Amino acid sequence: MKKILSIALSVFFIHSVSLAQWPSNVKVVEGVQSDSTIVKGNLADGEIMEDLSWAANSSNACFVSFQNPKFRGNHVFFATTIFSRTELIISVKPTNDTANLSIYAYMQGADNYTMVPNLPSCITCEADYKWDRKWKGKTQFSERYVKFSNPTGRTYNILIGVSSPAGITEGEFELKIKKK
C-alpha cells in the first residue's frame, strides 16, 4: 500500500510540475546558454495593462508610480531562465530608432510562473525607460537595458515585459538576452 501511495504521489507531483508553465501570451526564450540570443517582437502582439500598481508595490519595487505613463501602451511578454552563477543583460531596441519603448523584468523562483498585474512579490525587479530630462555626461539612445545577476547555485525564472507610453500600440523591436 505504501508503495502504491508513493508511486501515486510521485506521478501527481510530476504531472503538477509539468503543468506549471507560462501562459500562451508569453514567448519563452529557452535558457540562454550561448553568448546571446535575439528575438523579434511587435507591440501589436500585446495588450494594454490598466493596473500598474504591482510595479510600485514595495514587494516588487520595479518602477515608481509617477513613471506609469511610460508603461500605458501595449505590453508584450517574454520569459527566460537565469542559471546559477550567471549574469544576464536584457535589452530591447526598436526597429525605428525614434520609437519610445520601456522594459521591465522580474526574477522569481524556478517553479513560479506568476504574471503581472497579479504579482504579490518577486526576488528582484528592474526597469528602464526614456529619461524625463538629460543627465550630465550621459546620452540615452533608443535601446533600453536591465541586468540580473544570479550568484547562487539555483535556477530562476525571469519574466520580461516590453511596453510603451499610452497611445503606442504598435512597433517592431528586437529583444536581446546576453549571457555574461
NUMARVEX-278162 format. One record per residue (C-alpha): residue number from 1; x, y, z. Coordinates in Angstrom, 2 decimals. Last residue first. Layout:
# NUMARVEX-278162
+-----+---------+---------+---------+
!   k !    east !   north !      up !
+-----+---------+---------+---------+
! NUM !       X !       Y !       Z !
...
+-----+---------+---------+---------+
***
This chain:
# NUMARVEX-278162
+-----+---------+---------+---------+
!   k !    east !   north !      up !
+-----+---------+---------+---------+
! 180 !   27.97 !   37.22 !  -19.19 !
! 179 !   24.89 !   35.96 !  -21.02 !
! 178 !   23.16 !   38.35 !  -23.39 !
! 177 !   19.42 !   38.40 !  -23.91 !
! 176 !   18.44 !   40.62 !  -26.84 !
! 175 !   14.89 !   41.70 !  -27.61 !
! 174 !   14.46 !   43.19 !  -31.06 !
! 173 !   11.66 !   45.63 !  -31.80 !
! 172 !    8.67 !   46.30 !  -34.04 !
! 171 !    6.12 !   48.95 !  -33.16 !
! 170 !    2.39 !   49.01 !  -32.49 !
! 169 !    0.20 !   50.00 !  -29.57 !
! 168 !    1.53 !   53.45 !  -28.81 !
! 167 !   -1.36 !   55.52 !  -27.46 !
! 166 !   -0.15 !   55.48 !  -23.89 !
! 165 !    3.62 !   55.15 !  -23.46 !
! 164 !    5.46 !   51.96 !  -24.41 !
! 163 !    5.88 !   48.35 !  -23.28 !
! 162 !    8.23 !   45.38 !  -23.23 !
! 161 !    7.78 !   42.98 !  -20.32 !
! 160 !   10.32 !   40.33 !  -19.34 !
! 159 !    9.61 !   37.43 !  -16.94 !
! 158 !   12.71 !   35.83 !  -15.45 !
! 157 !   12.60 !   32.34 !  -13.96 !
! 156 !   15.31 !   31.23 !  -11.52 !
! 155 !   17.97 !   28.49 !  -11.31 !
! 154 !   19.82 !   27.80 !   -8.07 !
! 153 !   23.51 !   27.62 !   -7.10 !
! 152 !   23.52 !   31.28 !   -6.17 !
! 151 !   25.36 !   34.27 !   -7.65 !
! 150 !   22.48 !   35.07 !  -10.01 !
! 149 !   22.94 !   38.52 !  -11.50 !
! 148 !   20.30 !   40.39 !  -13.50 !
! 147 !   20.62 !   43.44 !  -15.76 !
! 146 !   18.06 !   45.67 !  -17.44 !
! 145 !   18.63 !   47.64 !  -20.62 !
! 144 !   16.81 !   50.03 !  -23.00 !
! 143 !   17.89 !   50.87 !  -26.57 !
! 142 !   16.59 !   54.15 !  -28.07 !
! 141 !   19.69 !   56.12 !  -27.07 !
! 140 !   20.43 !   57.92 !  -23.83 !
! 139 !   23.48 !   60.11 !  -23.51 !
! 138 !   25.29 !   60.76 !  -20.26 !
! 137 !   27.74 !   63.44 !  -19.07 !
! 136 !   25.05 !   65.48 !  -17.31 !
! 135 !   21.73 !   63.69 !  -17.43 !
! 134 !   19.14 !   64.89 !  -19.89 !
! 133 !   15.50 !   65.08 !  -18.84 !
! 132 !   12.47 !   62.81 !  -18.38 !
! 131 !   14.53 !   59.76 !  -19.25 !
! 130 !   13.06 !   57.12 !  -21.56 !
! 129 !   12.56 !   53.78 !  -19.83 !
! 128 !   14.44 !   51.08 !  -17.95 !
! 127 !   13.07 !   48.64 !  -15.37 !
! 126 !   14.37 !   46.11 !  -12.83 !
! 125 !   12.57 !   43.69 !  -10.50 !
! 124 !   14.06 !   41.46 !   -7.82 !
! 123 !   13.04 !   38.38 !   -5.86 !
! 122 !    9.36 !   38.87 !   -6.62 !
! 121 !    6.22 !   39.82 !   -4.74 !
! 120 !    2.41 !   39.90 !   -4.97 !
! 119 !    2.43 !   39.80 !   -8.79 !
! 118 !   -1.15 !   39.75 !  -10.10 !
! 117 !   -0.54 !   42.53 !  -12.68 !
! 116 !    1.67 !   40.85 !  -13.71 !
! 115 !    2.24 !   37.14 !  -14.14 !
! 114 !    3.23 !   34.44 !  -11.67 !
! 113 !    5.08 !   31.50 !  -13.21 !
! 112 !    6.94 !   30.25 !  -10.12 !
! 111 !    8.69 !   26.86 !  -10.23 !
! 110 !   12.13 !   28.31 !  -10.98 !
! 109 !   11.64 !   31.00 !   -8.33 !
! 108 !   11.16 !   34.62 !   -9.35 !
! 107 !   13.08 !   37.30 !  -11.21 !
! 106 !   11.49 !   40.41 !  -12.67 !
! 105 !   11.80 !   42.29 !  -15.93 !
! 104 !   10.89 !   45.75 !  -17.12 !
! 103 !   11.34 !   47.43 !  -20.49 !
! 102 !   10.20 !   50.72 !  -21.99 !
! 101 !    9.97 !   51.73 !  -25.64 !
! 100 !    9.89 !   55.12 !  -27.37 !
!  99 !   10.41 !   54.88 !  -31.11 !
!  98 !   12.92 !   57.25 !  -32.74 !
!  97 !   15.34 !   54.44 !  -33.58 !
!  96 !   12.69 !   52.59 !  -35.62 !
!  95 !   13.44 !   48.87 !  -35.28 !
!  94 !   13.13 !   49.39 !  -31.52 !
!  93 !   15.88 !   48.04 !  -29.28 !
!  92 !   15.18 !   45.98 !  -26.18 !
!  91 !   17.90 !   44.82 !  -23.83 !
!  90 !   18.45 !   42.03 !  -21.32 !
!  89 !   21.85 !   41.68 !  -19.70 !
!  88 !   22.16 !   38.34 !  -17.94 !
!  87 !   24.67 !   37.32 !  -15.26 !
!  86 !   25.24 !   33.70 !  -14.35 !
!  85 !   26.35 !   31.79 !  -11.26 !
!  84 !   23.33 !   29.51 !  -11.40 !
!  83 !   21.09 !   29.67 !  -14.46 !
!  82 !   18.79 !   32.51 !  -15.42 !
!  81 !   15.73 !   31.21 !  -17.22 !
!  80 !   13.73 !   33.03 !  -19.86 !
!  79 !   10.35 !   34.63 !  -20.34 !
!  78 !    8.90 !   37.08 !  -22.86 !
!  77 !    5.85 !   39.32 !  -22.62 !
!  76 !    4.46 !   42.13 !  -24.80 !
!  75 !    2.71 !   45.02 !  -23.03 !
!  74 !    0.67 !   47.52 !  -25.07 !
!  73 !    0.80 !   51.19 !  -24.12 !
!  72 !    0.47 !   52.67 !  -20.60 !
!  71 !    4.05 !   51.86 !  -19.48 !
!  70 !    5.72 !   55.29 !  -19.79 !
!  69 !    2.64 !   56.87 !  -18.16 !
!  68 !    3.36 !   54.72 !  -15.05 !
!  67 !    6.59 !   56.63 !  -14.24 !
!  66 !    4.83 !   58.59 !  -11.45 !
!  65 !    4.04 !   55.20 !   -9.87 !
!  64 !    7.66 !   54.32 !   -9.12 !
!  63 !    9.31 !   51.47 !  -11.02 !
!  62 !   10.01 !   47.82 !  -10.20 !
!  61 !    9.83 !   47.90 !   -6.42 !
!  60 !    8.34 !   44.37 !   -6.19 !
!  59 !    7.44 !   43.86 !   -2.51 !
!  58 !    7.38 !   47.66 !   -2.09 !
!  57 !    4.45 !   47.88 !   -4.52 !
!  56 !    5.31 !   50.46 !   -7.19 !
!  55 !    5.20 !   47.92 !  -10.02 !
!  54 !    2.14 !   46.00 !   -8.75 !
!  53 !    0.03 !   49.18 !   -9.01 !
!  52 !    0.23 !   49.02 !  -12.82 !
!  51 !   -3.42 !   48.08 !  -13.36 !
!  50 !   -4.67 !   49.04 !  -16.84 !
!  49 !   -2.38 !   46.72 !  -18.81 !
!  48 !   -2.76 !   47.33 !  -22.55 !
!  47 !   -2.30 !   44.24 !  -24.68 !
!  46 !    0.49 !   42.71 !  -26.72 !
!  45 !    1.06 !   41.40 !  -30.25 !
!  44 !    0.82 !   44.94 !  -31.70 !
!  43 !    3.86 !   45.82 !  -29.57 !
!  42 !    5.94 !   43.78 !  -32.00 !
!  41 !    8.65 !   41.26 !  -31.29 !
!  40 !   11.88 !   39.83 !  -32.64 !
!  39 !   14.17 !   37.50 !  -30.74 !
!  38 !   17.92 !   37.78 !  -30.20 !
!  37 !   20.03 !   35.33 !  -28.17 !
!  36 !   23.45 !   36.00 !  -26.71 !
!  35 !   26.75 !   34.42 !  -25.67 !
!  34 !   25.38 !   30.88 !  -25.67 !
!  33 !   23.48 !   29.09 !  -22.91 !
!  32 !   20.39 !   31.31 !  -22.80 !
!  31 !   17.63 !   29.23 !  -21.25 !
!  30 !   14.86 !   28.92 !  -23.83 !
!  29 !   13.22 !   32.19 !  -24.83 !
!  28 !    9.57 !   31.63 !  -23.97 !
!  27 !    7.07 !   33.93 !  -25.67 !
!  26 !    4.39 !   34.75 !  -23.10 !
!  25 !    0.78 !   35.19 !  -24.30 !
!  24 !    0.20 !   31.41 !  -24.02 !
!  23 !    0.60 !   31.40 !  -20.24 !
!  22 !    3.94 !   30.37 !  -18.73 !
!  21 !    4.27 !   26.88 !  -17.32 !
!  20 !    3.26 !   24.67 !  -14.46 !
!  19 !    1.52 !   21.65 !  -15.99 !
!  18 !    4.73 !   19.59 !  -15.97 !
!  17 !    5.19 !   20.32 !  -12.27 !
!  16 !    1.70 !   19.09 !  -11.44 !
!  15 !    2.16 !   15.90 !  -13.51 !
!  14 !    5.48 !   15.17 !  -11.82 !
!  13 !    3.90 !   15.70 !   -8.39 !
!  12 !    0.84 !   13.56 !   -9.19 !
!  11 !    3.03 !   10.75 !  -10.58 !
!  10 !    5.20 !   10.86 !   -7.45 !
!   9 !    2.16 !   10.89 !   -5.17 !
!   8 !    0.69 !    7.86 !   -6.95 !
!   7 !    4.02 !    6.00 !   -6.79 !
!   6 !    4.33 !    6.64 !   -3.05 !
!   5 !    0.73 !    5.60 !   -2.43 !
!   4 !    1.28 !    2.39 !   -4.39 !
!   3 !    4.48 !    1.66 !   -2.45 !
!   2 !    2.82 !    2.39 !    0.88 !
!   1 !    0.00 !    0.00 !    0.00 !
+-----+---------+---------+---------+
***
